[in-house]
Amino acid sequence: MRTVLVTGPGGAGRTTVAAATARAAARGGRRTLLLSADVIPGLPGHTEPTEVADGLWSARVDSGEHFRNELLTLQDRASGVLDLLGGNRLDGEELTELPGSTQLALLHTLRRAAVGDWSHAGYDVLVVDLPPLREALALLALPEQLRRYLRRLLPPERQAARALRPMLAQLAGVPMPAQWLYEAAARKDAELADVQALIEDRTTTVRLVAEPGPAAEDALRTARTGLALYGLRVDTLVMNRVLPRHSADPWFAALAAQQEKTAGHWHEQWAPTTALCEVPHLGRDPRGPEDLALLGTRAVPVRRGATGTGDPVGGDGLAAGLDGRSPGRAEDPWWIEDPNVPEGLDVPLPGSRIVAAPSTDGSVLVWCLPLPGAVKSDLQLVRRGNELLLAVGPFHRIVPLESGLRRCTVSGAALTGGVLRVRFTPDPGLWPRTD
């Protein structure tokens, strides 16, 4: 299944473009499912997939319903502890969803579409309308982060000691965690693993929607670094609400010139690894299925010509790249520069590439990650145990080290040419001697 995750700066029309993309995919003969937490004009707001056109189904993410169901289920499972503490049960009618419930509900719905009860429908394309750009990047990183928290707080190997819990409870004088808690953690970990696998799948890409202008340019510059940190690939940058370039009105002409200038910058920054597509302004807000179809047919993939203007290149508009042939993550974004592989590390690290590179010290391994747009002052790097803690501006990621690098010490790092290079030196106490 081809998955397209649509996001962009707030107010750029990402929900409309997501719906138009789904409709364009369906018109091309692909069974398409559109997911959104927002109500889309002209489409029903049902929480179960509902066919709205030939080959097109839509479903709305209901965060309130998901929050109530999850909390009531947890309350039932923890009834013994609540009774012990004298707690009073909560009724579903008095529950109000808390901040963050929308993100968890969206992850739950993604799983239903990928491997759950909706997956049996055999959709060819899944189009997901994500929150605005900053929130969307945090959401896409959430499964990996939550799984790490679960493993730290409730290590699976601790379940082996469940036979000793009654005795430990008597010695400690407090009740030990019940088996249901470990079972719930294992179940949640499996669910999050399914969503993480969908996000990291080679046929999953991000589609950015932005209205050309200075504010969107700043937002995309920052997001480009975050996308690279999380290993996400952008298949298309959709320039939405593009004004006609030739207008007799000076005010419209100035706005069009500003859009054209921004579009030129985006072509320089994103091409050729990312396609660019222009969606013209309809002169009004899209109002229904007819306007969604109109946006899909008027969208034009473009390339930047020698004159600096956008030249149409043809193609399927918003449906371009939805045939499953566009890989999202061809390989892990990290690679190793290693001119002199130490003994015992004579094969490429899993998920990495061995790249020959000049070095004055053959004993040094250099672990590299492209971070386009990153600024040295915004970069933080900490080695803790077998993990590398990375922070680039507002984005954070904890990367587990490969087994070979765990036997090394971090001897330095540098950000040059948009690539972070972390130098590792083999620890003599952990590597076998060669003499």
C-alpha positions in Angstrom: 0.0 0.0 0.0 1.3 3.4 -1.0 1.0 5.9 1.9 1.2 9.7 1.6 1.4 11.8 4.8 0.3 15.3 4.0 1.3 18.3 6.1 2.5 21.8 5.8 2.5 25.2 7.6 -0.8 26.1 9.2 -3.3 27.8 6.9 -1.6 26.5 3.7 -4.6 24.4 2.7 -3.0 21.0 3.5 -6.4 19.4 4.3 -7.9 20.5 1.0 -4.8 19.3 -0.9 -4.9 15.9 0.9 -8.5 15.5 -0.1 -7.7 16.5 -3.7 -4.8 14.1 -3.8 -7.0 11.2 -2.6 -9.6 12.1 -5.2 -7.0 12.3 -8.0 -5.6 8.9 -7.0 -9.1 7.4 -7.0 -9.8 8.8 -10.5 -6.7 7.1 -11.6 -8.2 3.7 -10.7 -6.6 3.2 -7.3 -8.6 2.2 -4.3 -7.9 5.1 -2.0 -8.6 5.8 1.7 -8.5 9.3 3.0 -8.0 9.9 6.8 -8.4 13.3 8.4 -9.2 14.7 11.9 -10.9 17.7 10.3 -14.3 17.8 8.6 -13.8 18.2 4.8 -16.6 20.1 3.0 -18.6 17.8 0.8 -17.4 14.6 2.5 -19.2 12.8 5.3 -17.7 12.9 8.7 -18.1 9.2 9.5 -15.5 7.5 11.7 -15.7 4.3 9.7 -14.5 4.2 6.0 -17.4 5.4 3.8 -17.3 5.4 0.0 -17.7 8.9 -1.2 -16.9 8.4 -4.9 -15.8 5.6 -7.2 -12.7 4.1 -5.6 -12.5 6.7 -2.8 -13.3 6.1 0.9 -12.9 8.6 3.7 -12.9 8.3 7.5 -12.6 10.9 10.2 -10.4 10.5 13.2 -12.6 11.0 16.3 -10.1 11.7 19.1 -12.8 12.2 21.8 -14.3 8.7 21.2 -10.9 7.1 21.2 -9.9 8.9 24.4 -13.0 7.7 26.3 -12.7 4.1 25.1 -9.0 3.9 26.1 -9.5 5.5 29.5 -12.6 3.3 30.3 -10.7 0.2 29.3 -7.7 1.1 31.4 -10.1 1.8 34.3 -11.6 -1.7 34.0 -8.2 -3.4 33.9 -7.0 -1.4 37.0 -10.2 -2.0 38.9 -8.3 -4.0 41.6 -5.9 -1.2 42.3 -8.6 1.4 42.2 -10.7 -0.6 44.7 -7.6 -1.0 47.0 -7.1 2.8 46.9 -10.7 3.6 47.4 -11.0 5.3 44.0 -14.3 6.3 42.4 -15.0 5.1 38.9 -15.4 7.7 36.1 -18.4 7.6 33.7 -17.9 8.0 30.0 -20.3 11.0 29.9 -18.1 13.0 32.3 -14.8 12.4 30.4 -13.3 15.3 28.4 -10.3 14.5 26.2 -7.0 15.8 27.3 -4.3 17.5 25.2 -2.4 14.9 23.1 -5.4 12.7 22.6 -5.7 13.7 19.0 -2.2 12.5 18.2 -2.8 9.1 19.9 -6.1 8.7 18.1 -4.5 9.4 14.7 -1.8 6.7 15.4 -4.5 4.3 16.4 -6.4 5.0 13.2 -3.2 4.6 11.1 -2.8 1.2 12.6 -6.3 0.2 11.7 -5.7 1.2 8.1 -2.3 -0.6 7.9 -2.7 -3.9 9.7 -6.0 -3.6 11.6 -9.6 -4.3 10.6 -9.6 -1.8 7.8 -6.5 -3.3 6.1 -8.6 -6.2 4.6 -10.3 -3.8 2.3 -7.3 -3.9 0.0 -6.6 -0.1 -0.4 -3.9 0.8 -2.9 -3.3 4.3 -1.6 -3.6 5.7 1.9 -3.7 9.5 2.1 -3.4 10.9 5.7 -4.1 14.6 6.5 -1.7 15.3 9.3 -1.6 18.3 11.7 0.4 21.4 10.9 4.1 20.9 10.1 5.7 21.2 13.6 3.0 19.0 15.2 3.2 16.5 12.4 6.9 15.9 12.8 6.4 15.4 16.5 3.6 12.9 15.8 5.7 10.9 13.3 8.5 10.6 15.9 6.1 9.6 18.6 5.9 5.8 18.0 9.6 5.3 18.3 9.7 7.5 21.4 6.8 5.9 23.2 8.3 2.4 22.6 11.5 3.5 24.1 9.7 4.8 27.2 7.8 1.5 27.6 10.9 -0.5 27.4 12.6 1.6 30.0 9.7 1.8 32.4 8.5 -1.8 32.0 11.4 -3.9 30.7 10.0 -7.1 29.1 12.6 -9.3 30.7 11.2 -8.3 34.1 8.1 -10.5 33.4 10.2 -13.5 34.0 10.1 -12.7 37.8 6.3 -12.7 38.0 6.4 -15.9 40.1 8.3 -14.0 42.8 6.0 -11.0 42.9 3.8 -12.2 45.8 7.0 -12.8 48.0 8.5 -9.4 46.9 5.2 -7.7 47.7 5.3 -9.1 51.2 9.0 -8.0 51.7 8.4 -4.6 50.3 5.1 -4.0 52.0 3.5 -2.6 48.8 1.8 -4.4 45.9 4.0 -5.2 42.9 2.9 -4.4 39.3 0.3 -6.8 38.2 0.7 -9.1 35.2 -2.0 -7.1 33.3 0.3 -4.1 33.4 3.1 -5.9 31.5 0.6 -7.4 29.1 -0.9 -4.0 28.4 2.6 -2.6 27.8 3.5 -5.5 25.4 0.2 -4.9 23.5 0.8 -1.2 23.2 4.4 -1.8 22.1 3.2 -4.1 19.3 0.6 -1.6 18.2 3.2 1.2 18.1 5.6 -1.1 16.3 3.0 -1.5 13.5 2.6 2.3 13.2 6.4 2.8 13.2 6.7 0.2 10.5 4.2 2.0 8.4 5.9 5.4 8.8 9.3 3.8 8.0 8.1 1.7 5.1 9.8 2.3 1.7 6.4 3.2 0.1 5.6 5.9 2.7 6.4 9.5 1.9 5.7 13.0 3.2 3.9 15.5 1.0 4.4 19.1 2.0 1.8 21.8 1.2 2.8 25.4 1.4 1.7 28.8 0.0 4.8 30.5 -1.4 5.9 33.3 0.8 8.5 34.3 3.4 6.7 32.8 6.4 6.3 29.4 4.7 9.9 29.6 3.5 11.2 29.8 7.1 8.9 27.0 8.2 10.1 24.7 5.4 13.7 25.5 6.0 13.4 24.4 9.7 11.2 21.3 8.8 13.7 20.1 6.2 16.2 19.5 9.0 13.7 17.7 11.1 12.6 15.5 8.3 16.2 14.5 7.6 16.8 13.8 11.3 13.8 11.3 11.4 14.8 9.7 8.1 11.6 10.8 6.3 11.5 11.5 2.6 9.5 14.2 0.9 8.1 13.0 -2.4 6.5 16.3 -3.5 6.4 20.0 -2.4 3.0 21.3 -3.4 3.0 25.1 -3.9 -0.6 25.9 -3.2 -2.8 28.9 -4.2 -0.3 30.1 -6.8 -1.5 33.4 -8.4 -1.4 34.2 -12.1 2.1 35.5 -13.0 0.8 38.1 -15.5 -1.6 40.6 -14.0 -2.3 44.2 -14.9 -3.2 44.9 -11.3 0.0 46.1 -9.5 -1.1 44.7 -6.2 -1.6 41.2 -7.6 1.5 41.5 -9.7 3.6 42.2 -6.6 2.1 39.2 -4.7 2.8 37.0 -7.7 6.4 38.2 -8.0 6.9 37.4 -4.3 5.5 33.9 -4.8 7.7 33.4 -7.9 10.8 34.5 -5.9 10.0 32.0 -3.1 9.3 29.2 -5.6 12.7 29.8 -7.1 14.4 29.3 -3.7 12.4 26.1 -3.1 13.5 24.7 -6.5 17.1 25.4 -5.5 16.7 23.8 -2.1 14.5 20.8 -2.8 15.1 19.7 -6.4 16.1 17.2 -7.8 15.4 14.8 -4.9 11.9 16.2 -4.4 9.3 16.9 -7.1 7.6 20.3 -7.1 4.0 20.9 -8.1 2.0 24.1 -8.5 -1.7 24.3 -7.6 -3.3 27.5 -9.0 -5.6 29.7 -6.8 -9.2 29.0 -7.6 -10.2 32.6 -6.7 -12.3 31.2 -3.8 -12.1 28.7 -1.0 -12.8 25.1 -2.3 -16.4 24.3 -1.5 -17.0 20.6 -2.5 -16.1 17.5 -4.4 -16.2 19.4 -7.7 -13.6 21.9 -6.5 -11.4 19.0 -5.2 -11.5 17.4 -8.6 -10.7 20.8 -10.2 -7.6 21.2 -8.0 -6.4 17.7 -8.9 -6.6 18.4 -12.6 -5.2 21.9 -12.5 -2.1 20.9 -10.4 1.0 21.0 -12.6 4.4 19.5 -11.8 7.0 22.1 -12.8 10.8 22.5 -13.1 12.8 25.7 -12.9 13.9 26.9 -16.3 16.9 28.9 -17.2 14.8 32.1 -17.2 13.8 31.4 -13.6 10.1 30.7 -14.4 8.3 27.5 -13.7 8.0 25.3 -16.8 5.3 22.6 -16.8 6.7 19.1 -17.2 3.4 17.2 -17.6 2.5 14.2 -15.5 -0.5 13.2 -13.3 -0.7 16.3 -11.1 -1.5 15.5 -7.5 -1.7 11.8 -8.4 2.0 11.7 -9.5 4.1 9.2 -7.6 1.2 7.3 -6.2 1.8 4.1 -8.2 3.9 2.5 -5.6 7.2 3.0 -7.5 8.3 6.0 -5.4 10.4 4.7 -2.4 10.2 6.5 0.8 13.3 5.3 2.7 15.6 3.5 0.3 18.1 2.9 3.1 19.0 4.1 6.6 20.1 7.7 6.3 23.2 7.0 8.4 26.3 5.7 6.8 29.9 4.9 8.0 33.0 6.4 6.6 35.7 3.8 7.4 39.0 3.8 5.5 40.5 1.1 7.7 38.0 -1.3 9.2 39.1 -2.6 12.6 39.4 -6.3 13.1 36.1 -7.8 14.1 34.2 -5.2 12.1 34.8 -6.6 8.6 31.2 -6.4 7.3 28.9 -3.4 6.8 26.9 -2.4 9.8 23.2 -3.3 9.5 21.3 -0.6 7.8 24.5 1.4 7.0 26.9 1.9 4.0 30.6 1.5 4.2 32.2 4.4 2.3 35.9 4.8 1.7 37.1 8.3 2.6 40.5 9.8 3.2 41.6 10.0 6.8 44.8 10.7 8.7 43.8 8.2 11.4 42.7 4.9 10.1 41.4 3.8 13.5 38.6 6.4 13.5 35.1 5.6 12.3 33.0 8.5 11.2 29.2 8.1 11.5 27.4 10.5 9.1 23.9 11.9 8.9 22.7 14.5 6.4 21.1 17.4 8.2 20.4 20.0 5.5 19.7 23.5 6.9 21.1 22.6 10.3 22.9 25.3 12.2 25.9 24.5 14.5 24.6 26.6 17.3 21.3 24.7 17.3 22.9 21.3 17.5 23.4 19.2 20.6 25.0 15.8 20.8 25.3 13.5 23.8 26.5 9.9 24.1 24.7 8.0 26.9 25.4 4.4 27.2 24.5 2.6 24.0 22.5 5.6 22.6 23.2 8.8 20.9 21.0 11.8 21.9 20.6 14.3 19.1 18.9 17.7 19.2 18.6 20.0 16.2 16.7 23.1 17.1 13.2 22.0 18.2 13.8 18.4 17.0 15.0 15.5 19.2 15.9 11.9 18.4 17.6 9.2 20.4 19.5 6.8 18.1 20.6 3.3 19.4 24.2 2.7 18.4 25.2 -0.3 16.2 26.9 -3.1 18.1 30.3 -2.2 16.7 30.1 1.4 17.7 29.1 0.5 21.2 32.7 -0.6 21.6 34.0 2.9 20.7 34.2 6.2 22.3 33.0 9.5 20.8 36.1 11.5 19.9 34.5 14.4 18.2 31.8 15.7 15.9 31.5 18.3 13.2 28.7 19.8 11.0 30.0 20.6 7.5 28.2 20.9 4.2 24.9 20.0 5.8 26.2 16.7 7.1 26.8 15.8 10.7 29.9 13.6 11.2 30.4 11.9 14.5 33.9 10.4 15.1 34.2 7.2 17.0 37.5 5.7 18.2 37.6 2.0 19.0 38.1 1.4 22.8 41.3 -0.7 23.2 39.7 -2.4 26.2 36.8 -3.6 24.1 38.5 -4.4 20.7 40.8 -7.4 20.3 44.5 -6.7 19.9 46.0 -7.3 16.5 49.7 -7.8 17.6 
